[in-house]
Amino acid sequence: MSTPLPIAFCENGAGYGGAIISLTAMLDHLDRRYAPVIFTGLGTEPYQQLARFGRWRQLAPRELVDHRALRRHRVPFASMIDNLFNVLPEALRYYRAFRAEGIRLVYLNNDATCNFAAALGARLAGLPLVLHARGFHADTRITRLVLKWLDHCIPVSNAVKMDLLQLGLPEDKCTVVPEGLDLELFRPRVPAAALLAELGLQPDDPVITLVGGLIDWKGQDILLDAAPRLFARYPRARILLVGSAYGRDDLFARQIAHQVAAPAMAGRVLLLGGRSDVADILAISSVVVHASTKPEPFGRTFLEGMAAARPVIAAAEGGPLDVITHEHDGLLVPPRDPGLLAQAILRILDNPEWAAGMARNAAQTAQRYSIGQHTDAVSVILQRLTAKVRAHA
């Protein structure tokens, strides 16, 4: 057997969310012909866990010059100063690390701008560069520059692909690979009595669940605005909000906590924070809601609900449009409208037999989105690019 090829997997996002969860799942199934070397900007415990897939290195950004202060004080050539004193030294650290580790290909997870220094390091080292675009990109000079450098790009949905094409990415350098799930974990299962007891729920209580980080576009506020109509018809209904804040601040999370504490919501809305038993929580859910107020690049959480054979409602834009057939395996609703979201939830709760049939269809659809299929599709792209490296070695 030939020696595994070292590949650098670079993740420089703002916090532990869907992009890093997806990367973790993919690394767990990656072909043994590759030897992952994982580089992350953050070094908290979840990132340290990546070491089980290969060598893990934290390259925390070092800001020698406060570029925000430069722009705030309108210092001339602020971008040039930032690049010279912040970006270039970080890129050189990546360049030296890539050389030291014998890296043969550099994979950027999620975002071009956050991974700019890694991309520049790869460019300096003359290494093939892949971007796994798990989100939409701002139209900036840095984004367009990284897209120009790419040997290939892997958008997770057609919506992300169209976004990238508009930013100048050639279509022949673009292969859509939808996200994948561990279908052994996310599968139909009997609701756990212990979990119901923990949450103070009865088996026949209507349970509406939204899984997502407490950030200002995941739609928890839209669901809470819809809640009074739900409680009016189903007084024993409960709303479960699963997820915690991440990123630069927790302002939105505090706003949601304040809203949940209101007398009309008290005891009816459970703010559960981050949980490791999401699959079990989905199993006790009557409805799984995806209510993002911005187009979702893909949206793992609605697919997890489908795989668990639960009735799913998703915002009708972005990634869900690739997966859900309206009224067959889920409901698509116009985003940012609490009234229409409430109508869709009540339609499911009012028609349990019809909703159960839709949920069975959803579980069948989800079988097309296994993490194995996802990783195999990515591996085909990596194999093609590393074959070129071998041919020129």
C-alpha positions in Angstrom: 0.0 0.0 0.0 1.4 3.5 -0.9 2.2 6.0 1.7 -0.9 8.2 2.6 -0.8 11.7 1.1 -0.6 14.5 3.7 -3.5 16.9 3.1 -3.9 20.1 5.1 -7.5 20.7 6.3 -7.8 24.4 7.4 -10.7 25.6 9.5 -10.7 29.3 10.6 -14.4 29.9 11.4 -15.8 32.1 14.2 -16.9 29.2 16.4 -18.1 25.6 16.7 -21.1 25.3 14.3 -22.4 23.4 11.4 -19.3 23.8 9.2 -16.9 22.2 11.7 -19.5 19.5 12.6 -19.6 18.6 8.9 -15.8 18.6 8.6 -15.6 16.3 11.6 -18.0 13.9 10.1 -16.2 13.8 6.8 -12.8 13.3 8.4 -14.2 10.4 10.3 -15.0 8.6 7.0 -12.1 9.9 4.9 -10.3 7.4 2.6 -7.1 5.9 4.2 -5.1 7.0 1.2 -5.0 10.5 2.8 -3.2 11.6 6.0 -5.1 14.6 7.4 -3.1 17.4 9.0 -5.7 19.7 10.6 -5.1 23.4 11.1 -7.5 25.5 13.2 -7.4 29.1 14.4 -9.4 28.2 17.5 -8.0 25.8 20.1 -10.9 25.0 22.4 -11.7 21.4 23.4 -14.0 20.6 20.4 -11.1 21.6 18.1 -8.6 19.6 20.0 -10.8 16.5 19.4 -9.9 16.7 15.7 -6.5 15.2 16.7 -8.1 11.8 16.6 -8.2 12.0 12.8 -4.6 13.0 12.3 -2.1 15.6 13.4 -3.8 18.7 14.7 -2.1 22.1 14.9 -3.5 25.3 16.1 -2.3 28.4 14.2 -4.0 31.2 16.1 -4.0 34.5 14.3 -1.6 37.1 15.6 -2.7 40.7 15.1 0.3 42.9 15.2 -1.7 45.9 14.1 -5.3 46.6 15.0 -6.8 46.8 11.5 -10.2 47.9 12.8 -8.6 50.9 14.5 -6.8 51.7 11.3 -10.1 51.9 9.4 -11.9 53.6 12.3 -9.3 56.4 12.2 -9.2 56.4 8.4 -5.5 55.7 8.3 -4.3 55.8 4.6 -3.5 52.5 3.1 -5.1 50.6 6.0 -5.6 47.5 3.9 -2.0 47.5 2.8 -0.8 47.9 6.4 -3.1 45.1 7.6 -1.8 42.7 4.8 1.8 43.5 5.5 1.7 43.2 9.3 -1.1 40.7 10.0 -2.0 38.6 6.9 1.5 38.1 5.4 3.1 36.9 8.7 0.2 34.5 9.2 0.5 33.2 5.6 4.2 32.6 6.1 3.4 30.6 9.2 1.1 28.4 7.1 3.7 28.2 4.3 6.4 26.9 6.7 3.9 24.5 8.4 2.9 23.1 5.0 6.5 22.6 4.0 7.4 21.0 7.4 4.4 18.6 7.2 5.1 17.6 3.6 1.6 18.8 2.6 0.5 17.9 -1.0 -2.9 19.6 -1.1 -4.6 22.3 0.9 -8.3 22.1 1.7 -10.1 25.2 3.1 -13.3 24.5 5.1 -16.3 26.8 4.7 -15.1 30.3 3.9 -12.6 31.9 1.6 -12.1 35.1 3.6 -11.5 33.5 7.0 -9.0 31.1 5.4 -7.2 33.8 3.3 -3.9 33.4 5.1 -4.0 29.6 4.6 -4.9 30.1 0.9 -2.0 32.5 0.5 0.3 30.1 2.3 -0.7 27.4 -0.2 -0.1 29.7 -3.1 3.4 30.5 -1.8 4.1 26.8 -1.5 2.7 26.0 -5.0 0.1 23.6 -3.6 -3.3 22.7 -5.1 -6.1 24.5 -3.3 -9.7 23.3 -2.7 -12.5 25.3 -1.0 -15.3 23.3 0.5 -17.9 26.2 0.4 -20.4 25.5 3.2 -21.7 29.0 3.2 -22.4 32.1 1.1 -19.6 34.6 0.4 -19.4 38.3 0.6 -18.3 40.1 -2.6 -14.9 41.3 -1.5 -11.5 41.5 -3.2 -10.2 38.8 -0.9 -13.0 36.5 -1.8 -12.5 37.0 -5.5 -8.8 36.5 -5.2 -9.1 33.2 -3.3 -11.7 32.0 -5.8 -9.2 32.8 -8.6 -6.5 30.7 -6.9 -8.7 27.6 -6.5 -8.0 24.4 -8.3 -11.6 23.3 -7.4 -14.5 24.3 -5.3 -17.1 22.1 -3.5 -20.3 24.1 -2.8 -22.8 22.3 -0.6 -25.9 23.4 -2.5 -27.0 24.9 -5.8 -27.7 28.2 -4.0 -24.1 28.4 -2.9 -22.9 27.4 -6.4 -24.9 30.2 -8.0 -23.5 32.7 -5.4 -19.9 31.6 -6.3 -20.5 31.8 -10.0 -21.6 35.3 -9.6 -18.3 36.1 -7.9 -16.4 34.9 -10.9 -15.7 31.2 -10.1 -15.6 29.2 -13.4 -18.4 26.6 -13.5 -15.9 23.9 -14.6 -14.1 24.3 -11.2 -17.3 23.7 -9.3 -18.9 20.4 -8.1 -21.9 20.5 -5.8 -21.7 17.9 -3.0 -24.6 18.0 -0.6 -23.9 17.6 3.1 -24.1 14.1 4.6 -25.4 12.7 7.8 -24.5 9.7 10.0 -27.7 7.8 9.2 -26.9 5.3 12.0 -27.2 8.1 14.5 -30.0 10.1 12.8 -32.7 7.4 12.2 -36.2 6.7 13.3 -36.3 5.6 16.9 -38.7 5.2 19.8 -39.0 8.3 22.0 -36.9 7.9 25.2 -39.0 7.9 28.3 -36.1 9.2 30.4 -35.7 12.2 28.1 -39.4 13.0 28.3 -39.2 12.8 32.1 -36.1 15.0 32.2 -37.9 17.7 30.1 -41.2 17.4 32.0 -43.1 16.2 28.9 -45.9 13.8 28.5 -45.9 11.4 25.6 -48.8 13.1 23.9 -47.6 16.7 24.3 -47.1 18.4 21.0 -43.4 19.2 20.8 -42.0 21.7 18.3 -38.2 21.7 18.0 -35.8 24.1 16.4 -32.1 23.0 16.5 -29.6 25.8 15.7 -27.0 28.1 17.1 -28.3 31.1 18.9 -27.3 33.6 16.3 -29.4 36.3 14.8 -30.4 34.5 11.5 -31.4 31.0 12.7 -35.0 32.1 13.3 -35.6 31.3 16.9 -37.3 34.7 17.2 -39.6 33.9 14.3 -40.7 30.7 16.0 -41.3 32.5 19.3 -43.4 35.1 17.4 -45.5 32.3 16.0 -45.8 30.6 19.5 -49.0 32.4 20.8 -51.1 31.0 17.9 -49.7 27.5 18.6 -50.4 27.7 22.3 -53.9 29.1 21.7 -54.9 25.9 19.9 -52.6 23.5 21.7 -52.2 24.7 25.3 -49.9 21.7 26.2 -47.6 22.3 23.3 -44.0 22.8 24.1 -41.2 24.5 22.1 -37.6 23.1 22.4 -34.8 25.4 21.3 -31.6 23.4 21.0 -28.3 25.3 20.5 -26.0 27.8 22.1 -24.4 31.1 21.1 -21.2 31.2 19.2 -19.2 33.9 17.5 -18.3 37.4 18.7 -21.2 38.1 21.0 -24.2 36.7 22.7 -26.6 39.6 22.3 -29.1 37.6 20.3 -28.9 34.7 22.7 -29.7 37.1 25.6 -32.6 38.5 23.6 -34.1 35.1 23.1 -33.6 34.2 26.8 -35.5 37.4 27.7 -38.3 36.5 25.3 -38.5 33.0 26.7 -38.8 34.3 30.2 -42.0 36.3 29.4 -45.1 35.1 31.3 -46.8 33.8 28.1 -43.8 31.6 27.3 -42.6 30.6 30.8 -42.7 26.8 31.1 -43.8 26.4 27.5 -40.5 27.1 25.8 -37.4 25.2 26.9 -34.0 26.8 26.1 -31.9 23.7 26.2 -28.5 25.0 25.0 -26.0 22.8 23.2 -26.9 19.1 23.6 -25.2 15.8 22.6 -28.5 14.0 22.4 -30.0 15.8 19.4 -31.1 12.6 17.8 -33.1 11.6 20.9 -34.6 15.1 21.0 -35.7 14.8 17.4 -37.4 11.5 18.2 -39.7 13.1 20.8 -40.6 16.0 18.4 -43.9 16.4 16.7 -42.5 18.9 14.3 -38.9 19.9 13.4 -38.7 23.5 12.3 -36.0 25.3 10.3 -36.8 29.0 10.3 -33.6 30.7 9.2 -34.1 34.4 8.2 -31.3 34.3 5.7 -30.9 31.8 2.9 -29.4 28.6 4.4 -26.3 27.4 2.5 -27.5 23.9 3.2 -29.1 23.3 6.6 -28.1 20.2 8.4 -30.8 20.4 11.0 -33.9 20.0 8.7 -32.2 17.0 7.1 -31.5 15.5 10.6 -35.2 15.8 11.3 -36.1 14.1 8.0 -33.7 11.3 8.7 -35.4 10.8 12.1 -38.7 10.5 10.3 -40.2 13.6 11.8 -42.5 16.1 9.9 -40.2 18.9 8.9 -40.9 22.6 8.0 -38.1 24.6 6.3 -37.7 28.1 4.9 -38.2 28.1 1.2 -34.9 29.4 0.1 -31.3 28.3 -0.1 -30.3 24.7 0.6 -33.7 23.2 1.6 -34.9 23.8 -2.0 -32.4 21.1 -3.2 -33.8 18.5 -0.8 -37.4 19.0 0.1 -40.3 18.4 -2.2 -43.2 20.5 -0.8 -46.0 18.4 0.8 -44.2 15.2 -0.2 -41.4 14.9 2.4 -41.7 18.3 4.1 -43.2 21.7 4.0 -41.5 24.7 2.5 -42.8 28.1 3.9 -41.9 31.6 2.9 -39.2 32.8 5.3 -39.4 35.5 7.9 -43.2 35.2 8.4 -44.3 34.0 11.9 -48.0 33.8 10.7 -47.2 31.4 7.8 -44.9 29.4 10.0 -47.7 29.0 12.6 -50.1 27.9 9.9 -47.7 25.2 8.7 -47.1 23.9 12.2 -50.8 23.8 13.0 -51.4 22.0 9.7 -49.1 19.2 10.8 -50.5 19.1 14.4 -54.1 19.1 13.1 -53.4 16.2 10.6 -51.3 13.6 12.3 -51.9 10.8 9.8 -51.0 12.9 6.8 -48.0 14.3 8.7 -46.8 10.7 9.5 -46.9 9.8 5.8 -44.9 12.9 4.9 -42.4 12.0 7.7 -42.0 8.4 6.2 -41.2 10.0 2.8 -38.7 12.3 4.5 -36.8 9.4 6.0 -36.6 7.8 2.5 -35.3 11.0 1.0 -32.7 11.4 3.7 -31.1 8.0 2.7 -29.6 9.9 -0.3 -27.6 12.1 2.0 -25.3 9.7 4.0 -22.0 10.9 5.2 -20.4 8.0 3.3 -21.8 9.2 0.0 -20.7 12.7 0.8 -17.2 11.7 1.7 -16.8 9.5 -1.3 -17.8 12.4 -3.6 -15.3 14.7 -2.0 -12.6 12.0 -2.2 -13.1 11.7 -5.9 -12.2 15.4 -6.2 -9.2 15.0 -3.9 -8.0 12.0 -5.8 -8.2 13.8 -9.2 -6.2 16.8 -7.8 -3.6 14.7 -6.0 -3.1 12.5 -9.1 -1.9 15.7 -10.8 0.5 16.3 -8.0 1.9 12.8 -8.3 2.2 13.2 -12.1 4.3 16.4 -11.7 6.4 15.1 -8.7 
